[in-house]
C-alpha cells in the first residue's frame, strides 16, 4: 500500500472513530424542552465545560459566563444557594436556578412542573452525572430551595 493510500485510510479511520464517539457519547442525551440556558462556571473546571456541552448536545442554546472562583461563590451567596447544596457551576433556565450536574430530564421536569422553589440542586459532583466521569454509584437526590432554605426533595433519580 502506498503512502497516499495509507494516509487516506488513516484519515478515514480517524473520522469514523470520531463519528462513533460522537454518536455513542450522545446516545443517551434527552431532548431539552427548554431553548436557552446560561451557565456560570470557572474556566478551569473541565466538568463544568462538559456539562455545558451536554446541554448543547440536547438542543439548548448555551451562554457560558466565566467567573473566578471567588466571584462565583459570591454569586451563589446572592442567589441563595446554601453552601452544603452547591456544586461547581450554576445554570439559569427561565426563572429557575439549576445548581450542579443536573440531567436534562430533571430540568425538563422543572420547566413542566414549574415548582415554587427558585433553585433545584444536585449537590457536589456525583460520579456518572452529566459532565462527570465514571459510572453512577448512588441515587441522585435533587433538592428544592427557596429563600436560601432547603424545602425538601424535588425528585430522586
Secondary structure, DSSP 8 states (H G I E B T S, - for coil): --HHHHHHHHHHHHHHHHHHHHHHHTTT----S--EEEEEE-TT-HHHHHHHHHHHHTT-EEEEEE--HHHHHHHHHHHT--GGG--S-EEEETTEEEESS--HHHHHHHHHH--S-SEEE--S--TTSTT--S---S--EEEEEETTEEEEEEEE-
